[in-house]
Amino acid sequence: MTEHPKFAAADHDVHELIRRRWSPRAFDAARPVPRAELMRLFEAARWAPSSFNEQPWRFLVIGRDESPSPWRALMDTLTTRNQAWAAAAPVLVLAAVKTTYDQNGAVNQMSWYDAGQAVAFLSLQATSQGLSLRQMEGFDREAARAALRVPAGFEPAVVMAVGYAGDPESLAFEKHREAERRPRQRRALGEIVMFAGEESAEGAE
């Protein structure tokens, strides 16, 4: 049986969830995500590590059918190209980051790093549940802050589309359709990992 083209062709043995996780644009607009399935995602994020256990991430979850006005308000902050495909996603999630420590009000320089770990946990949990998830940096953060009343001290970080996989042929742009079919690629380990005393992860020539 041929594997999905987006499954990672890893050079070393890694967990199957890591191989299967990818970021699609095509969603099944007719298939809602049950609340219980969503809560499993945020339970996974809850257990991510963070500096001083501050857990500086917050998630605003907006269902297209359950909360049409907030959903439209967040959709309107996305770039035009993101709106073209994200409209099919039954759920949008705005992730925000608290940039100061609760304990003393000092700047938390680890907050963005920690929030990224929480989203990574969430993404792998989504994969394990058969859910599709795509993160978007292409949105107007100040417009999102105003539309969704993000409180002071929190920075809008990313919008995530969540749902079940759809047909890539439903996408409006050929560039997006082609991207859904193209195998994933990553830099070679030798480019990103260095061992002390060696030239790269692959060792000296």
N, C-alpha and C positions, 0 to 999 in steps of 0.2 A: 504494500500500500504506500502510495506516494505521500510524503509529508507536506504539510502546508508550507508554501514558499517562505512564509514569515518566521517559521521556527528556526531558531539560531543554529547554525552549523558550528558548534563550539569546538575549539581545538583541544580543550581539556574537559574532563568529566565535571559537569555542573548539575544542579538540581533541575529536574524537568520543568518546573514552573518558570525558571529563568529562561530556558530555551523557548518556552511557549509564549512568554509575555511579549506583546508588541502593541503598537498604538494605532489602531484602525481609525478611519474616518466614516466608514459605512456602518450605519446602525439600522436595526429593525424598528421602524417608527411605530409599528402596531403592537409591539410586545413590551409591556410595562415591566419595571423591576419591583418585585414585592418589597415592602418595608423591611421584612426580616432579612432579606438578602443584603439590603443596603446597610443595615445595622452591623452585619458581620464585617463589612469593609472598615467601618469606623472603629469597631472593636480591635481589629488588627492594628490600625493606626495608633490607637490608644496605648499599645504596648511597645511602641518604638522608644529607643533610648533618647534621652535629652539631658542637656547640661543642668545639673542640680534637680533633675526630674521636674523641670518647669513646664514641660509639654506646651510649648509656645504656639501650637497650631490650633486653629478653629476652623470648622467646616460649616458652611451654610448650604443646606441641601434643598434644591428646588425642583419639584416634579412638574413637568410640562402640563399634565392634566389636573394635578391637584392644586397647583398654585400658578395659574396662567399669567397673572399680572406680573409677579416677581420674575417668573421665567422669561417673559418677554423683555422686561427691564434689563435683565442680565444679558440676554441675547443681543440687545441693541448696543451693548458695550463692546461686542466682538467685532473684529475686522470683517469686512464683507466676505472674504473667502472662507473664514471660519464659520460665519453664519450660514453659508451655502450648504454645508454638510451637517453642522451641529444642530440644525433645526429638527433633524430626525431623532436625536437622542432624547429619550424620555426623561432623563435626569441631568441637571447641571449642578455642579458643586463649586462654590467659591471657597478657596482655601486662603485664609488670612494668617498673618504671623504677628505675634506680640513681640515687640522689639526691646522691651525692658523686662527685668526680673521682677516678679511679684514681691520677692522677699525684701528688696531694698531700693527698687526703682532705677537701678543702674542699667546702662545699656547692655543688652544681652547679645554679644557678638556672635554667639553660636545659634541664635534663633532661626536663621534661614537654613543653616545646615541641618539643624534638628528637624525643622518642618519638612525638609526634603526627605529625611529618613522616614518620617511618618507616612508621607505619600508613597514612598517606595514599598513600605509594608502593605499599604492599602492596595497598591497596584498588583502585587503578587497575590494577595488574597482574592482580588477580583479575578485574576487568571484561574485560580483554583476553583472558583465558582462558575466558570464558564461565561463570565461577564467581559465585555469590552470596555476599555477606558482609554481616553485620549486627553492629554494635558495640553492646555493652550496658554501661551504667553501673549498671544495677539489679542489684547483687549485693552480698553481705556480704563486704567485703574482708578482714576479720580471719578470718572462717571459711575463706575461700579460702586465705589465708596458712597457716593451720594445716593444712587438709586436704591441701594440695599442697606443704607444707614450703618455702614461699618464704623464702629466706635473709634474714637481717638486712641492712639497707642497701638493700633493694629494696622498692618499694611496688606492690602490685597496682593496675593502672590501669584495665583494661577487659577484658571477655570478648568474644571474637568468635565468632560462629557462621559456619561455612564449609561450603558444599555447592553443589549445583545447584538451580536454581529449581524450586519445586513449584507445586501448584495452590492459589491463594488460598482456594478454597472448602474446603480441608482445615483451615483455621484454626478454632480453637474459638470465638473471639469475633468477633461481627459488626463491632465497632469495628476489629479488625485486618483483616478481610476488606475492609471499605470503604476502609481506608487503602491497601491494595495497589492499589486501582483509581483512587485519587484522583491527579490530576496534581500534580507537585511544584511548590512555590512558594518563592520567595526574596524577600528585601527588594530593592527597587530599588537600582541602583548609586548613585543620588543620595543614598541614606540611609547608605551605608557607605564611600564614597570621596569625599574632598575634595581639590581642587587648590588650592594656595596662591594667594590672591587672588581665588578664585571661591567661590560659595556651595555648590556641590556638583559631583559628577562631570558633571552635565548642564549646568553653567554657570549663571551668574547670569541671572535673569529680566530 
